[in-house]
Amino acid sequence: MDNYVIEMLHITKEFPGIVANDDITVRVKKGEIHALLGENGAGKSTLMNVLFGLYRPESGTIRIDGKETEIRNPNEANRLGIGMVHQHFMLVDRFTVLENIVLGVEDTKRGLLKMDDARKRVTRLSQQYGLQVELDRLVEEITVGMQQRVEILKMLYRDNRILIFDEPTAVLTPQEIDELMKIMKGMAAEGKSIIFITHKLDEIKAVAHRCTVLRKGKQVGCVEVDAVSKEELSEMMVGRKVNLVVQKEPVNRGEPVLRLEHLHVKDNSTGKYKVNDVSFTVNAGEIVCIAGVDGNGQTELAEAITGLLPVESGKIYLDGKDVTGQTVRYRNANGVSHIPEDRQKRGLVLDYNIAENLVLKDYFTEPFQTRGWLDFNHIYSYASAMVEKYDIRAAQGTGTVTRNMSGGNLQKVILAREIEREHKLLVAVQPTRGLDVGAIEQVYKQLVAQRDKGKAVLLVSLELDEVMNVSDRILVIYEGKIVASLIPGQTKLQELGLYMAGSKRAGGEQ
């Protein structure tokens, strides 16, 4: 008889207008990495939020170590040894990394925090598991990749033995993903049980023992990972065959749309240049990809181009016009669309609904307003069309508050808004982050369609397959400098990796 650490039996969870989990059963063994696979909105995060005590199910039973248990809140989950790295991080921006890790389990003496022992223990854990962090940096100052490491260290600090990873690799570089895979295997070897929510079939094949597949809130099946192919898993997930090989015609470059001249952008917290003397051009009708290991200036570069960060020196030209000192709204109105890296902080107003977020950049233009009054009939009609076109799944349709939606569906809202609005330049930073294979296939088609319509596309991606598959030209960034300009069909992954690691350089204006 199998010795299950976790048993979620016949779990049903409903929200107004939708059954998120419909009679789902998942069993996890000690020392097992159990993958939970499904499309965006399939109910994966909801099911794990039930296990973690954030939601109460309408029916079903949870057993921990064979004992029936009612988990009413995350504190009870923690007492049972359950920890969770959420898809959208649960961190306090104004606290340091160390303060976030110990939050809720702090040691005190006479009302004062005792941080010395905590610092030593966190340092030991970070070294043991290869999770390097800067303990005294504010969370708001660190990369999303480092925030992910902070969340993992929070679980390790609490000695959790049942670990839930909700899309843990969505914000990590390929190197960080490889390292995380090793860490997860090591944790499982120590006897920890891991539930691993992901859309990435390569990762499931690399580390998972078994996989439970969900589709539209229902359980499709549970399989031994070694016994199925990626193609079979993909078809179980989306109900059809998926092709991620990008079909595109040879590039037909037009006139320059974006031109950067000797751009410098500073990090205010350190005073160092995050973007250092960068010059390149993106033409109409091409996809140019900025490739690099996370934290090498690509985020700051994209935010300088779109107006979210000030430029220390250098020039940004859009269609020949100098927009270096112009506002975000000016750039938007003059043809810049932006899919940001952080969809929650930069991409959406989480307390607005889908319809309101879809017109966030154009609500003041016709046909969304008439004589200064918002035309809600037109706004909601447009939103309904976008929900259908981009397969945005939400419990209450266009009126769903985005804070209550899954990460993949939030990304679809941003994609719909930015791709559909009138633009000349699309700056797409990690556009497939958190999307399932079916949605990724559609994003690739959309990017190529924009290119074929004569738009300029600047893609920033950490996914090497995506970089090689989608782009017409690759610019490699390392320590804030462009170190190489490569053509995908003429470049091998190993060469690209050497440039990204700083072991090889070409440099110059691209």
N, C-alpha and C positions, 0 to 999 in steps of 0.2 A: 504493500500500500504506500502511495506517495505521501511524503511528509510535507504538506503545504504550509508555508509561513503566512501567506495571505490567501483568503478565499473571498471573492466578491460574487455572491450567488444571486442570480435573477434580479439584478439592480435595474430599477426603473426610475428615471428622473425627468420631471416635466417642467417646462416653463410656459408662460402664456402663449398659446398658439403652436407649440412644438413639443414633441417628445424627444428630448436630447439623448436619453439612454433608454432603450426598449428591451427589457428582459435580458441583460447582459451578464455573462458569467466569466470571470477571469480568476485563474488560480496560479500562484507563483510559488516556486520551491525555494528552499534555502540555498544560497550560493548561485542562484540563477539570474541571468540577464534576460528579462522577458520584454520583448518589443510590443508596443501598441501602435498599430499602423492604421491609417485611415485618411480620407480626404479632409480638407479644411471643412470644419463644421460637422464632422462625422460623430462627434461626441467624446473624443479621447480626453481632452482637458476636463470636461465636465465629470467624467467618470473618476478621474484622479482627484478632482476637487471634492468629490463625495468621500473618497478614501481618506483625504487629508482633513476632513471635517469642515470644509468651507460650505458645502451643500448637504442638505438632508434628503435622502432618497424618498420617493413616494412608496416604494416597496423594495424588498430584497433584504439580504442578510450579509453582514461582514464578519468574517472569522479571522482572528489573529492567533497563530499557533494552535489552531483547532478550537479556540474558545470564541463563542459568539460575542461580539463587541459592538457597542453603539458609540460612534465617534461624533461628538457634538460640536467640537471646535478644534482648531489647529493645536492648541495647547495639549488637549487630550491625545491627539495624534503623535505629538512629540514625546509624551510620556510613554506611549506604546512603542517608541523607537522609529516612528515614521517621519522622514524628512522629505521636503519637496523643493526642487529648483523650478520656480514658475517660469512660464514662457515670457511673461513681462515681469521684470525683476521687482522684488519687494524690498527695496533699499531706500534709505533716507538720504536724499541728495546732500543735505548740509552736514551730515555726519561723516567722520573719517571712515576709511575701510575697516580699521580695527574696531571702531565703535559699532559699526553695522554688524560685524561678525559676532560680537558678544551681546548685542542688544537682546534683552529679555532674560539672559542668564548671567548677568554681571555679578562679579564678586565685589562686596563693599565692606568697609570697616568704618564704624562710627559715621555712617551716612556718606562716606566718600568712596569713589570708585577705586578699586585696586586693579590697575591695568598691567602691571609689570609681569605677573604670572601669565595673564592672558596673552600678552605680547610674545612671551617665550613659547607658549603652547602653539599659537597661530603660526609663528615662524617655523616651528618644528613640523607642523602639519603641511605647510606650504612647501617646505623642502622635501618632505617625505613623498608627497603626491605630485611634485613638479608644478605647483600652482603658484607662480610668482606674482606677488602683489606688492603695492606700495602702501604700507599700513597707515601712514600719516596723511595721505592724499584724501581730499574730499571726494566723495563718490561722484559729484557733479563734474569733477575735473578729469575723470579717468575714462578710458575707452569702454565700449560695450563689451569687448572681449574680456577686459579685466573685471568688469562688473559680474560677468558670468562666473569667473573664478571666485569672487567674493561670495556668491550664492552657494557655491559648492563647499567652500570652507566653512560657511555657517552650518551646513549639515554635519560636516566632519567634526566640528567643534562640539556639537551636541551629542556625539557618539550615536547617531542614528544608524540602525541596522537594516531598515527598509527604506530605500532611496528612490524617489520618483524624480526622473529627469524629463521635464516637459520641453521638448525641442531644444536640447542643450547645445547643439552645434550650429544653430541658426545664425549666431553672431560670431562664430569662431573662424580663424584662418585654417587652411588645410593642415598646417603644422600643428596648430592647437587641437584640431580635431583628432589627429593621429595620437597626440599625447593624451587626450581625454579617453580615447578608446583603450589605451594601455591602462590608464587609471581605473576605468570601469572594470576591466578584466581583473586587475589587482584586487579591487574591492570585492568582486565576486569570489575570488580565490580565498579571501579572508573570511568568507561566509556571509557577506552582506547580500541581500536580495535587491535587485535593481529592476524597476519598471522604466522602460526607455521609450518615450513617445518621440517618434520621428517620422518624416516623410522620405528619408533618404535610404533607399534600398541597399546601397553599398555598405552603409553603416550597420544595418540590420544583419547583413550577411557576414560582416566582419566580427561582430561581438555577441549577437543574440543567440540564445539557445532555442527559445520558442517564440512564436509571434501570434498574437491575437489580432485579427483584422476586423475593423468596424466600417460600415458603410451606411450613411444616412441614419445613424442612431441605432442600427441593428448589428448584431454579431454575425459576420460572414463565416468565421471559422477560426480554429487555433491549429497551427502547423509547426512541425519541427523544421527549423530554418534550414538545416543541412539537406532536407528532403525536397525542397522546392527551389525553383529558379527565381531570379529577380523579375523576369517577365511574368511568371505565374503570380507572384506577390502583387505586382503592379495591376494585373487584371483583376485579382480579388479585390483590390482597393477601389478601383474606379469603375469596374464593370465593363471595361473595354480594353483593347490593346492601345498602348501609348508609344509614340515615336518622338524621342528627344533629339534625333539627328536633324539639325536645322537645314531646311531646303531653301536655298537662296540663289538668285542670279548673281553674276559677277558685278562688282561694285561699279557704279556710274557716278563719279564724284562731280559735284557742281562747284559753285563759288564758295569761298570761306564764309561760314556763319559765325563761328566763335574763334577769336584769336587772342592769345595771351602773350604778353611781352614782359619778360623778366619779372614775373610775379613773386612777391615776398609776402608771407603772412606769418605773424608772430603768435606764439602761445603766451597769453597774458600772464599765466601763472608762473612760467619759467623764464620768460623773456627770450627764449630760443625761437629760431625760425622753424615752423612746421612745414611751410612751403618755401623753398629756397631757390630763387632765380629760375622759375619754371616758364618756359615758352613753348607753345605748340598751337596748332590750328586744327579745327574740326570743320570739314566741308559739308555742304548739303549732300545728302544721298550716301552718307557713310556712317558706320558704327565704329567709333574709336573707344577702346577699352583702356581704362587706367587699372593696371594690375599691380598688386603689391601686398606684402604682409601687413596685417592690420597695425595701425599706429604709425605709418610712415608718411602721413600727411595727406592721404587721399580724402579723408573726411573734411579737413580744413580747406583743401583745394575746391571741392564741390561747393562748400558753403560760401567761399569767397566768390565763386562764379555766380551763385544764385543770390548773393547779397546778404547772407546771414552773418558773415564775418567781414570785418573791415580789412582792407589791404594796406600793408605797410608801405609798399612801393611797387611800381610796375603798372601795367595797363591791361584792362579787359575790354575787348571790342566785340560788339554784337552787330552783325551785318554792317560792319564798317564804322559803327557809332561807338564812341567811348562811353562805357557805362560803369566805369570803375567806381565812381562815387554815388551812383544812383541807388534808389531805394529798391527793396524787394518788389513792391507793387509796380514800380516803373519797369523793372525787368520782366515781371510777369505779363504786364500789358503790352510789352514790346517783343513777346515771343518766347519767353523762357518757361518751360515746364520742369518741375523738379519732383522726383520720387526720392524722399529723404531716407537716410540710413535708419534713423530712429522714428518709427511711425507714430509712436505715442507722443513724444515731445515735439517733434517737428512736423508731423504729417497730418494730425487730426486734432480737433477739439473734442475730447472724449465725452463731454456732457452734451454735445450736439448729436442729433440723429443722423442717419445716413444721408437723407436728402440735403440737410443743411451743410454737411461736410462736402458733399459733391459739388456744391456751388460756392464753396468758401472763397475761391479766388475770383469769381466772376458774378457774385450776387448783385453787384452794383451796375451791371451792364444789361442791356436788352438781350434776350427776352425775359430775363429773370426779374427785372424791375420795369415799371412803367411810371414815368413822372415822379420818381422818387419813392414809389411804393413797391414793396416786394410782391411779385405775382406768384403766390404759393401754388396755384393750380398748375402753372407751367413748371415750377420747381419740382413738384412731386410727380408730375407726368414725366419729366426728364429723368428723375431719379428712378422711377419704375423701369424705364427703358434700360438704364445702366445696370440695375440689379439683374435684369434678365440677361443682358448681353455679356456681363462679366461673371455670371453665376455667383452672385453675392448671396450667401445664405444667412438669413437673420429671422429671428422668431416673429418679429412684428413688422416685417417688410421695411419699407422706406422710413418708417417712423421709429425704427429700433435705435436706441441710444448706443453709440459705438463703443462705449466703455464695456458693454455687456457682450461684445462679440468676440469670436475666436481671432487669434492673431492672423491667420491666413486670410480670413474674410476682411479684416481691417486693411490688409495689404491690397486686396482687390478694390476696396473703396478708393484708395489713393491712386492705384493704377488707372481706374476708370476716370477719375477727375483729371489726372495729368495728361493722359493720352488723348482724351476726347476734346479737351479745350484747345483752342487755336494756338499753335506754337510753331516756332522755327527751330528751336533747340530743345531737346529732351535730355535732361541730366538725370540719369537713372542710377541710384546708388543702392546696390544689393536688391534689385527689383524682385527677385524670386525668393527672398528670405522668408522662410516659414510657409512656403507654398508646397502643395503636393504635386506629384509628377504630372497629373492632368492639367493643373493650373500653370505649371512651369512651361509645358508644351505651348499653351496659349500665349503666355508672355513672350516667349521666343518669337512666335508668329507675329505678335503685335509689334515688337521692336523691329523686325525685318520689314514689316508693312510700313512703318514710319519711315524707315530708310528708303524704301522703294517709292514713297510719296515725295521724296526730295527733302525730308527733314534731316537735320544733323542730330546724331545721337551720341552722347557721351555716357558710356557705361562704366560704372565703378563696381568691380566684383572681386570677391575672394575665391570664387568657385573656378578652379582652373579649367574644368571641362566647359563651363560656360564661357570663359574668356576665349578659349580656343575655338569654340563652336560658333559663337554669335558674332564676334568682332571681325571687322575688315582690317583693322590696324590695332596693335597693342603697344601702349606706352607703359613702361615699367617704372614705378616710383620707388625710390629707396632713400630713406632719411630726408624726405622732402624734395629730392631732385629727380628729374626724369633721367634715367640711366640707360634707356634703350628704347628704340622704336622697332617693332618686329611685325612681320606678316605671318598670320596663323599657319597658313599652308606651308610656309618655308621655315617653320620653327618647331623644335621638339620641346616636349614638356620639361625635359631635364635642363635645357638651355634657359627656358623661361624661369625655372626654379633657381638657377644660378644667379640670374639678374635680380630676382626678387630677394635673394639672400644677401646681395651686395658683393658676391664673389666675382662678378663680371660686370663691366661697365662699357657703355658706348657713349651716351650723353649727347649734349648739344641740343640745338633748337629742332623741334620735330614738326 
